Amino acid sequence: MPKLTKKYVDTTRPKDKETVYWDTELKGFGLRVKPSGHKSYILQYRNAEGRSRKYTIGKHGSPWTPEEARRKAKSVLHIVDDGNDPATEKTEARAALTITELADLYIQDGPNYKPDKKDSTWRTDKSNIERHIKPLLGNRTARSLVQADIARFQSDVANGKSAMQLKTKPRGVARVVGGKGSASRSLDVLATMFEFGVRCGYIETNPARGIPKYKTRRIERFLNNAELARLGDVLNEAESAGVNAVPLNVLRMLLLTGARKGEILGLKWNWVDFETGYLNLPDSKTGAKRIPLGAPALQLLSGLAQESAYVFPSTDNKDKHFVGLQKIWDKIRAQAGLNDVRIHDLRHSFASIGVASGHSLYMIGKILGHKQSRTTEIYAHLHDDPLKIVTDHTAQKIADALGLVPLKDTKQEIVQGKTCEKAL
């Protein structure tokens, strides 16, 4: 039997029954391969009483490479030499581990397992843990939970049982209200947290796996031509009245590019390529990203003063980007009669106009930086359906024969190639 290396572990194949491949370098250290293909590192030893014990180190994969697992095995053997029994201690600790303790371990050590997961996503996970998971499940032992408990948890969050007020800053308060959206997101975090626990050997199973989530209604709010014109008028009037032009131009850029709010607020001048007409973002929600710029967006950027590293700097500190966009937007949208429109809906509007103008969902998804095609499919209903085209042509011929006056083409009035440019 050879020494356990990454190459050897990767080439092992599952058999009809559980198989253990023992390492030739460290006695008792082995790779356990189950018929399902699950691979994990184990250590077999005898305790002070002479009883054979088996200690599970962890599942093969980050962070448990053969080298890391071998180092862990050596440290466990040192504990055995001192007369202790790590397997028994681990079993007792696992049985007593609470959800709060598992959650804290997940936030502390989870980034080692998922190094590509963004810091903003970890902050969102922590928020759901502190606001929903800990209040409702924190005192329960992780090992005692079953699927019925997880399903009840999702229902409780949806029904507002985790509702509370949290003090966030000396004068700040966050109101936790629950709802189906929060319940669905919290269930996702809980399932990922349990999966982390299984991989680390803290628990044996993931009781959140397979629990159906609430189906949440996607909010699809797009600005039409008349609304864009009203918004453009209000933005121009605000600038003429002396309102800080920085947030007004941020809103214009959001409409003209379809970018996310954070991508525009944090935009730096050295990421703007005027020659090729792209924003080259080193990082975004989906990683490094290139955003193409239309002529109106390029014209807007070329008219801005480059007095900071940031394209849209803070009023008080040029070394930071602008903050407080929501406050300005609340005033602008109220004046434009668009109180139900969120900042993110400006991104939706860019996409909806592009799709309704006849551009493919694939191309719009590429511009928006969607990794999955289903994300762009919320705009599919805006595109001309081939069946609809046939129906229109057929009905028009019949209408011509009947001598009917054609209806005004309202779609062409709403969608023009330069709608954003004219309105803003």
MOWOHU-V350096 format. One record per pair of residues at least 24 apart in sequence whose ideal C-beta (glycine too) atoms are under 10 Angstrom apart, sorted by the first residue. I is the first residue (numbers start at 1). GAP is how many residues later the second one is. D is the distance in Angstrom with one decimal. If there is no record, write none. Layout:
I:GAP:D + I:GAP:D
This chain:
1:29:9.1 + 3:26:9.9 + 3:63:8.3 + 3:67:9.2 + 4:25:7.2 + 4:26:7.6 + 4:27:5.6 + 4:37:8.1 + 4:56:9.9 + 4:61:9.9 + 4:62:4.6 + 4:63:9.2 + 4:65:8.0 + 4:66:7.3 + 5:60:9.4 + 5:61:5.7 + 5:62:8.6 + 6:54:9.1 + 6:59:6.0 + 6:60:5.7 + 6:61:8.0 + 7:59:9.3 + 8:58:7.8 + 9:24:8.9 + 9:30:6.6 + 9:32:8.9 + 9:51:5.9 + 9:52:9.8 + 9:55:10.0 + 9:56:8.5 + 9:57:5.8 + 9:60:9.4 + 10:29:9.1 + 10:50:8.7 + 10:56:9.9 + 12:25:9.5 + 12:27:7.0 + 12:48:9.4 + 13:24:8.2 + 14:24:8.2 + 14:25:8.6 + 20:24:8.3 + 20:34:9.5 + 23:43:8.1 + 23:46:9.3 + 23:47:7.1 + 23:50:8.4 + 25:41:10.0 + 25:45:7.4 + 26:43:9.8 + 26:44:5.8 + 26:45:9.8 + 26:47:5.9 + 26:48:6.8 + 26:51:8.2 + 27:46:9.7 + 27:50:8.8 + 28:24:9.7 + 28:25:9.8 + 28:26:9.2 + 28:27:9.0 + 28:45:7.3 + 28:48:9.3 + 28:49:7.4 + 28:52:9.5 + 29:28:8.5 + 29:37:9.1 + 29:40:7.4 + 29:41:6.0 + 29:43:9.3 + 29:44:4.4 + 29:45:8.4 + 29:47:9.5 + 29:48:8.8 + 30:24:9.4 + 30:27:9.8 + 30:39:9.7 + 30:43:9.1 + 31:29:7.2 + 31:35:7.8 + 31:38:8.4 + 32:24:8.0 + 32:25:9.8 + 32:27:10.0 + 32:28:9.3 + 33:27:9.0 + 39:25:9.4 + 40:24:7.9 + 40:29:8.9 + 40:159:9.2 + 40:161:8.3 + 41:24:9.3 + 41:25:7.5 + 41:27:8.7 + 41:28:3.7 + 41:29:8.1 + 41:31:7.7 + 41:32:7.4 + 41:160:9.9 + 42:27:8.9 + 42:31:8.6 + 43:26:8.7 + 43:27:9.5 + 43:29:8.0 + 43:30:4.5 + 43:31:9.2 + 43:33:5.6 + 43:34:7.3 + 43:37:9.0 + 43:43:8.5 + 43:44:8.6 + 44:29:9.8 + 44:43:9.5 + 45:28:9.1 + 45:31:7.6 + 45:32:6.5 + 45:34:9.8 + 45:35:5.3 + 45:36:9.7 + 45:40:9.1 + 45:41:8.5 + 45:42:8.2 + 46:34:8.0 + 46:39:9.8 + 47:33:6.7 + 47:36:8.5 + 47:37:8.2 + 47:38:4.4 + 47:39:8.9 + 47:40:7.8 + 47:41:7.6 + 48:32:8.0 + 48:33:9.7 + 48:34:9.3 + 48:35:4.9 + 48:36:7.9 + 48:37:7.1 + 49:36:8.3 + 51:34:8.4 + 51:36:9.7 + 51:37:9.6 + 52:35:9.9 + 53:27:8.4 + 53:32:6.4 + 53:33:8.0 + 53:34:4.3 + 53:35:7.3 + 53:38:9.9 + 54:33:6.5 + 55:24:9.7 + 55:25:9.0 + 55:30:9.2 + 55:31:5.6 + 55:32:4.5 + 55:33:9.6 + 55:34:9.8 + 55:35:6.8 + 55:36:9.8 + 55:146:8.9 + 56:31:8.4 + 56:34:8.1 + 56:144:9.9 + 56:145:5.0 + 56:148:9.5 + 57:143:9.7 + 57:144:7.2 + 58:55:10.0 + 58:140:9.7 + 58:141:6.4 + 58:142:6.1 + 58:143:5.5 + 58:144:10.0 + 59:54:10.0 + 59:139:7.7 + 59:140:4.8 + 59:141:8.4 + 59:142:8.1 + 60:139:9.9 + 61:52:8.5 + 61:138:7.6 + 62:50:7.5 + 62:51:5.9 + 62:52:8.1 + 62:53:7.5 + 62:137:9.2 + 63:46:8.8 + 63:49:5.3 + 63:50:6.5 + 63:52:9.4 + 63:136:9.3 + 63:137:9.4 + 64:49:9.6 + 64:135:8.2 + 64:136:9.1 + 64:137:9.7 + 90:111:7.2 + 90:112:8.9 + 93:109:8.2 + 94:47:9.2 + 94:48:8.1 + 94:49:6.3 + 94:103:9.0 + 94:107:7.6 + 94:108:5.8 + 94:109:6.5 + 94:110:7.9 + 95:46:7.0 + 95:47:9.3 + 95:48:5.6 + 95:49:8.8 + 95:108:9.7 + 96:45:6.3 + 96:46:9.3 + 96:47:8.4 + 97:44:6.4 + 97:45:5.0 + 97:46:6.8 + 97:100:7.9 + 97:105:5.7 + 97:106:7.2 + 98:36:9.6 + 98:39:8.8 + 98:40:6.6 + 98:41:6.2 + 98:42:6.7 + 98:43:5.7 + 98:44:6.7 + 98:45:9.7 + 98:46:9.6 + 99:30:9.1 + 99:34:6.6 + 99:35:7.1 + 99:37:9.0 + 99:38:4.5 + 99:39:5.3 + 99:40:7.5 + 99:41:5.3 + 99:42:7.7 + 99:43:5.6 + 99:45:9.6 + 99:46:7.5 + 99:54:9.8 + 99:91:8.6 + 99:94:8.4 + 99:95:9.4 + 99:98:9.7 + 100:29:8.9 + 100:33:8.7 + 100:34:5.5 + 100:37:8.4 + 100:38:4.0 + 100:39:7.1 + 100:40:9.0 + 100:42:9.5 + 101:37:9.0 + 101:40:9.2 + 101:41:7.8 + 101:101:8.7 + 102:27:9.8 + 102:31:9.6 + 102:35:9.8 + 102:36:9.7 + 102:39:9.3 + 102:40:4.8 + 102:41:9.7 + 102:88:9.9 + 102:91:6.4 + 102:92:7.8 + 102:94:8.1 + 102:95:5.3 + 102:98:9.3 + 102:100:6.2 + 102:101:7.4 + 103:25:9.9 + 103:26:4.8 + 103:27:8.5 + 103:30:6.2 + 103:31:6.3 + 103:34:8.9 + 103:35:7.6 + 103:39:9.2 + 103:86:9.0 + 103:87:9.0 + 103:90:6.1 + 103:93:9.8 + 103:94:9.7 + 104:25:8.8 + 104:30:9.3 + 105:88:8.9 + 105:91:7.8 + 105:92:7.7 + 105:95:7.4 + 105:97:6.9 + 106:27:10.0 + 106:83:8.8 + 106:84:9.9 + 106:86:7.9 + 106:87:4.6 + 106:88:9.1 + 106:89:9.6 + 106:90:5.0 + 106:91:7.4 + 106:94:9.1 + 106:96:9.4 + 107:86:8.9 + 107:89:9.9 + 109:87:7.8 + 109:91:7.4 + 110:82:8.2 + 110:83:8.0 + 110:86:5.6 + 110:90:9.6 + 112:88:10.0 + 113:79:10.0 + 113:82:9.3 + 113:83:6.2 + 113:86:6.6 + 113:87:8.1 + 114:78:8.7 + 114:82:8.6 + 116:171:8.4 + 117:75:9.5 + 118:165:8.2 + 118:166:9.2 + 118:167:7.1 + 118:168:9.3 + 118:169:8.7 + 120:142:8.3 + 120:165:7.6 + 121:68:9.9 + 121:164:8.7 + 124:61:7.9 + 124:65:8.1 + 125:60:9.3 + 125:61:9.6 + 125:63:8.8 + 125:64:4.9 + 125:65:9.9 + 125:67:7.4 + 125:68:7.9 + 126:63:8.9 + 127:39:9.6 + 127:47:8.8 + 127:49:9.3 + 127:55:10.0 + 127:58:9.5 + 127:59:9.6 + 127:62:9.1 + 128:29:9.1 + 128:34:9.8 + 128:54:7.5 + 128:55:10.0 + 128:57:5.9 + 128:58:4.6 + 128:59:9.2 + 128:60:8.2 + 128:61:4.6 + 128:62:8.2 + 128:65:9.7 + 129:57:8.2 + 129:60:6.3 + 129:61:8.4 + 129:64:7.4 + 130:36:7.8 + 130:44:10.0 + 130:46:9.3 + 131:26:9.2 + 131:31:6.4 + 131:32:9.4 + 131:33:7.5 + 131:35:6.9 + 131:43:7.9 + 131:45:4.7 + 131:46:9.9 + 131:47:9.0 + 131:51:8.0 + 131:55:8.1 + 132:24:8.7 + 132:25:5.1 + 132:29:9.1 + 132:30:4.5 + 132:31:9.7 + 132:32:9.7 + 132:44:7.5 + 132:46:7.4 + 132:50:6.4 + 132:51:7.9 + 132:53:8.7 + 132:54:4.3 + 132:55:9.4 + 132:57:8.4 + 132:58:8.7 + 133:24:8.9 + 133:29:8.6 + 133:53:6.1 + 133:54:9.5 + 133:56:6.8 + 133:57:5.8 + 133:60:7.6 + 134:28:9.3 + 135:26:8.4 + 135:27:5.1 + 135:28:9.5 + 135:29:7.0 + 135:41:8.6 + 136:25:6.5 + 136:26:5.6 + 136:50:8.9 + 137:25:9.9 + 137:49:9.9 + 137:53:7.9 + 141:62:9.5 + 142:51:9.0 + 142:52:7.5 + 142:55:6.3 + 142:60:7.0 + 142:61:5.1 + 142:62:9.9 + 142:65:8.9 + 143:54:9.4 + 143:59:8.8 + 143:60:5.7 + 143:61:7.4 + 143:62:8.8 + 143:64:9.5 + 144:63:9.5 + 145:45:9.4 + 145:49:8.4 + 145:58:8.9 + 145:60:9.5 + 145:61:9.9 + 145:62:5.0 + 145:63:8.4 + 146:59:9.2 + 146:61:5.4 + 147:58:9.8 + 147:59:9.8 + 147:60:5.2 + 147:61:7.8 + 147:62:8.4 + 147:63:7.1 + 147:64:6.2 + 148:59:8.8 + 148:63:9.6 + 149:58:6.9 + 149:59:9.5 + 150:37:7.2 + 150:40:6.8 + 150:41:8.2 + 150:44:8.6 + 150:56:9.4 + 150:57:5.3 + 150:58:4.8 + 150:59:9.1 + 150:60:9.4 + 150:61:5.2 + 151:36:9.0 + 151:56:9.6 + 151:57:9.3 + 151:60:5.6 + 151:61:8.5 + 153:30:8.2 + 153:33:7.7 + 153:34:7.4 + 153:37:7.1 + 153:55:8.7 + 153:58:9.0 + 154:26:8.8 + 154:28:9.8 + 154:29:4.7 + 154:30:7.4 + 154:32:7.3 + 154:33:4.9 + 154:36:8.6 + 154:54:9.1 + 154:57:6.8 + 154:58:9.0 + 154:59:7.3 + 154:60:6.9 + 155:25:9.8 + 155:28:7.3 + 155:59:9.0 + 156:27:8.0 + 156:30:9.9 + 157:24:9.6 + 157:25:5.6 + 157:26:3.9 + 157:27:8.7 + 157:28:9.1 + 157:29:5.4 + 157:30:8.0 + 157:33:9.9 + 157:57:9.4 + 158:24:7.6 + 158:25:4.0 + 158:26:8.3 + 158:28:9.5 + 158:29:9.8 + 158:56:6.2 + 159:24:8.5 + 162:24:8.2 + 179:35:9.1 + 179:37:8.7 + 180:33:8.9 + 180:34:4.1 + 180:35:8.1 + 180:36:5.5 + 180:37:8.6 + 181:33:7.8 + 181:35:4.9 + 181:36:8.9 + 182:32:9.7 + 182:34:9.6 + 183:30:7.9 + 183:31:5.7 + 183:33:9.0 + 184:28:9.9 + 184:29:4.4 + 184:30:4.8 + 184:31:8.2 + 184:32:5.8 + 185:28:8.9 + 185:29:9.9 + 185:31:9.0 + 186:27:9.9 + 187:24:6.3 + 187:25:9.3 + 187:26:5.5 + 187:27:8.3 + 188:25:7.3 + 218:160:5.9 + 219:121:9.3 + 219:123:7.7 + 219:125:8.7 + 219:126:7.9 + 219:129:8.6 + 219:159:9.6 + 220:125:8.7 + 220:128:6.6 + 220:132:8.2 + 220:158:5.7 + 220:159:8.1 + 220:161:8.9 + 220:162:9.5 + 221:117:9.2 + 221:119:6.6 + 221:120:5.9 + 221:121:7.1 + 221:123:8.9 + 221:124:4.4 + 221:125:9.8 + 221:127:6.2 + 221:128:8.2 + 221:131:9.3 + 222:119:9.3 + 222:123:7.1 + 222:124:9.7 + 222:126:5.4 + 222:127:5.0 + 222:128:9.3 + 222:129:8.1 + 222:130:3.9 + 222:131:7.7 + 222:133:9.7 + 222:134:8.7 + 222:157:8.4 + 222:160:7.9 + 222:192:9.8 + 223:32:8.2 + 223:113:9.5 + 223:115:7.4 + 223:118:6.9 + 223:122:7.1 + 223:123:7.5 + 223:125:8.3 + 223:126:4.2 + 223:127:9.4 + 223:129:8.1 + 223:130:8.4 + 223:191:10.0 + 223:196:9.2 + 223:197:9.5 + 223:200:8.7 + 224:125:8.7 + 224:128:8.9 + 224:129:9.1 + 224:132:9.7 + 224:186:9.8 + 224:189:9.2 + 224:190:5.1 + 224:191:8.6 + 224:195:9.0 + 225:128:8.8 + 225:185:9.9 + 225:187:10.0 + 225:188:6.6 + 225:189:4.7 + 225:190:7.2 + 225:191:7.0 + 225:194:5.7 + 225:195:10.0 + 225:197:8.8 + 225:198:7.4 + 226:187:9.1 + 226:188:8.1 + 226:197:9.3 + 227:109:7.4 + 227:110:8.1 + 227:111:6.2 + 227:114:7.8 + 227:122:8.4 + 227:187:9.8 + 227:196:8.7 + 228:27:7.6 + 228:108:9.5 + 228:110:9.9 + 228:118:9.8 + 228:121:7.3 + 228:125:8.4 + 228:186:9.5 + 228:191:5.9 + 228:192:6.7 + 228:194:8.3 + 228:195:3.8 + 228:196:7.5 + 229:107:9.5 + 229:190:8.7 + 229:193:7.7 + 229:194:4.8 + 229:195:9.2 + 230:103:9.9 + 230:105:8.8 + 230:106:4.6 + 230:107:6.4 + 230:108:7.3 + 230:193:8.4 + 231:24:8.0 + 231:101:7.4 + 231:102:7.8 + 231:104:9.2 + 231:105:4.8 + 231:106:9.3 + 231:107:6.5 + 231:110:8.4 + 231:115:8.8 + 231:118:9.4 + 231:192:6.7 + 231:193:7.6 + 232:104:8.8 + 232:187:9.9 + 232:188:8.7 + 232:189:9.6 + 232:190:7.7 + 232:191:3.8 + 232:192:4.5 + 233:102:9.2 + 233:103:7.6 + 233:190:8.3 + 233:191:9.6 + 234:97:9.1 + 234:98:5.6 + 234:99:8.3 + 234:100:9.2 + 234:101:4.7 + 234:102:4.4 + 234:103:9.0 + 234:104:8.8 + 235:97:6.6 + 235:100:9.6 + 235:101:8.4 + 235:188:9.1 + 235:189:6.6 + 236:187:9.9 + 236:188:8.1 + 237:95:9.8 + 237:98:8.0 + 237:99:9.9 + 238:90:8.5 + 238:93:8.0 + 238:94:6.5 + 238:97:7.7 + 243:85:7.7 + 243:88:8.5 + 243:89:8.8 + 244:71:6.3 + 244:78:8.4 + 244:80:9.4 + 244:84:7.6 + 245:59:8.7 + 245:67:9.7 + 246:58:8.9 + 246:64:9.6 + 246:65:9.2 + 246:66:5.1 + 246:67:7.0 + 246:68:8.4 + 246:69:7.1 + 246:75:9.3 + 246:76:5.1 + 246:78:9.9 + 246:79:9.3 + 246:82:9.1 + 247:65:7.7 + 247:68:9.5 + 247:75:6.1 + 247:76:9.6 + 247:77:7.3 + 247:78:5.4 + 247:79:9.6 + 247:80:8.6 + 247:81:4.2 + 247:82:7.7 + 247:84:9.9 + 247:85:8.5 + 248:80:7.5 + 248:84:7.7 + 248:176:9.8 + 249:51:6.3 + 249:52:8.8 + 249:54:8.9 + 249:55:6.8 + 249:62:8.7 + 249:63:6.7 + 249:73:9.6 + 249:175:9.9 + 250:61:8.9 + 250:62:5.2 + 250:71:9.4 + 250:72:6.6 + 250:75:6.0 + 250:78:8.5 + 250:79:9.2 + 250:93:9.3 + 250:96:10.0 + 251:74:7.7 + 251:77:7.8 + 251:78:6.8 + 251:81:6.9 + 251:82:9.6 + 251:92:7.8 + 251:95:6.9 + 251:173:8.7 + 252:44:8.5 + 252:45:8.4 + 252:48:6.0 + 252:94:9.3 + 252:168:8.7 + 252:171:9.8 + 252:172:5.1 + 253:26:9.5 + 253:40:9.3 + 253:43:9.7 + 253:44:6.3 + 253:47:6.5 + 253:48:7.8 + 253:51:9.9 + 253:58:8.4 + 253:59:8.1 + 253:93:9.3 + 253:171:9.7 + 254:71:9.2 + 254:75:9.8 + 254:89:6.9 + 254:90:8.9 + 254:91:9.7 + 254:92:4.3 + 254:93:6.5 + 254:95:9.1 + 254:96:7.9 + 255:41:9.4 + 255:42:9.2 + 255:91:5.0 + 255:92:8.5 + 255:94:6.5 + 255:95:6.2 + 255:98:9.4 + 255:164:9.7 + 255:165:5.5 + 255:166:9.9 + 255:168:8.2 + 255:169:6.3 + 256:37:8.0 + 256:38:6.3 + 256:39:9.5 + 256:40:5.3 + 256:41:4.2 + 256:42:9.3 + 256:43:9.4 + 256:44:6.8 + 256:45:9.7 + 256:90:9.4 + 256:94:7.4 + 256:164:5.5 + 256:165:7.7 + 256:168:7.0 + 257:34:5.7 + 257:35:8.2 + 257:36:6.7 + 257:37:7.7 + 257:39:9.6 + 257:40:5.5 + 257:43:9.8 + 257:89:9.5 + 257:90:8.6 + 257:93:6.9 + 257:110:8.3 + 257:111:9.4 + 257:163:9.6 + 258:33:8.0 + 258:34:9.6 + 258:36:10.0 + 258:88:8.2 + 258:89:5.2 + 258:90:8.6 + 258:91:8.3 + 258:92:3.4 + 258:93:5.8 + 258:94:9.9 + 258:95:9.3 + 258:96:7.7 + 258:106:8.0 + 258:109:5.9 + 258:110:5.3 + 258:111:8.8 + 258:162:9.8 + 259:25:8.7 + 259:30:9.0 + 259:32:5.5 + 259:34:9.8 + 259:38:9.4 + 259:87:9.3 + 259:88:7.0 + 259:91:8.5 + 259:108:9.3 + 259:109:8.2 + 259:110:8.3 + 260:24:7.1 + 260:25:6.4 + 260:26:9.5 + 260:29:9.6 + 260:31:9.6 + 260:83:9.5 + 260:84:7.8 + 260:86:10.0 + 260:87:6.5 + 260:108:8.7 + 260:109:8.1 + 261:64:6.8 + 261:65:9.2 + 261:68:9.6 + 261:81:9.8 + 261:82:5.5 + 261:83:7.0 + 261:85:8.5 + 261:86:8.1 + 262:59:9.5 + 263:26:7.6 + 263:28:7.2 + 263:84:9.7 + 263:106:8.6 + 264:27:9.3 + 264:47:8.0 + 264:48:7.0 + 264:57:9.3 + 264:58:9.6 + 264:61:9.2 + 264:82:9.9 + 264:83:10.0 + 265:45:8.4 + 265:46:9.1 + 265:47:6.2 + 265:56:5.2 + 265:57:6.1 + 265:58:7.6 + 265:60:6.6 + 266:44:7.4 + 266:45:9.1 + 266:46:8.7 + 266:54:9.8 + 266:55:5.4 + 266:56:9.6 + 267:24:9.4 + 267:34:9.1 + 267:43:6.9 + 267:44:4.4 + 267:45:6.6 + 267:54:7.7 + 268:40:8.8 + 268:41:5.3 + 268:42:5.8 + 268:43:6.7 + 268:44:9.9 + 268:53:8.5 + 269:32:9.0 + 269:35:9.1 + 269:37:5.5 + 269:38:9.8 + 269:39:8.0 + 269:40:6.5 + 269:41:7.5 + 269:42:5.8 + 270:39:7.5 + 270:41:10.0 + 271:38:10.0 + 271:40:8.4 + 272:25:10.0 + 272:26:9.0 + 272:29:6.1 + 272:30:9.5 + 272:32:9.8 + 272:34:9.4 + 272:39:6.8 + 274:24:6.6 + 274:27:7.5 + 274:28:6.9 + 279:32:9.3 + 281:88:8.8 + 284:85:6.5 + 285:84:7.6 + 285:86:9.4 + 286:82:9.6 + 286:83:5.2 + 286:84:7.8 + 286:85:5.3 + 286:86:9.7 + 286:89:9.9 + 287:82:8.8 + 287:84:8.6 + 288:81:10.0 + 289:79:9.8 + 289:80:5.0 + 290:76:9.6 + 290:77:9.7 + 290:79:8.6 + 291:76:7.3 + 291:77:8.8 + 291:78:7.3 + 292:74:8.8 + 292:75:6.1 + 294:56:9.9 + 294:73:9.9 + 294:124:9.2 + 294:126:8.1 + 294:127:7.8 + 295:123:9.3 + 295:126:7.7 + 296:122:7.9 + 296:124:6.6 + 296:125:4.2 + 296:126:9.3 + 296:128:7.3 + 297:123:9.0 + 297:124:9.3 + 299:122:8.8 + 300:121:10.0 + 300:124:8.5 + 346:74:9.9 + 348:30:8.1 + 348:31:8.0 + 349:70:9.3 + 349:71:8.2 + 350:70:7.2 + 351:25:7.4 + 351:27:8.5 + 351:28:5.3 + 351:31:8.7 + 352:26:9.2 + 352:27:5.7 + 352:29:9.7 + 352:30:5.5 + 352:62:9.9 + 352:63:8.7 + 353:26:9.7 + 353:29:8.7 + 353:61:8.7 + 353:62:5.9 + 353:63:8.7 + 353:64:9.1 + 353:66:5.7 + 353:67:7.0 + 354:25:8.1 + 354:28:9.0 + 354:29:9.9 + 354:61:9.3 + 354:66:10.0 + 355:24:4.4 + 355:25:7.6 + 355:26:8.9 + 355:27:4.6 + 355:28:5.2 + 355:29:9.6 + 355:60:9.3 + 356:25:9.7 + 356:26:4.4 + 356:27:7.2 + 356:28:8.6 + 356:55:7.1 + 356:58:7.4 + 356:59:4.5 + 356:63:9.7 + 357:25:9.3 + 357:26:9.5 + 357:54:9.9 + 357:55:10.0 + 357:58:5.4 + 357:59:8.1 + 357:60:6.4 + 357:62:8.6 + 358:25:7.5 + 358:26:6.9 + 358:57:8.8 + 358:59:9.8 + 359:24:8.5 + 382:29:9.6 + 382:33:8.8 + 384:27:9.0
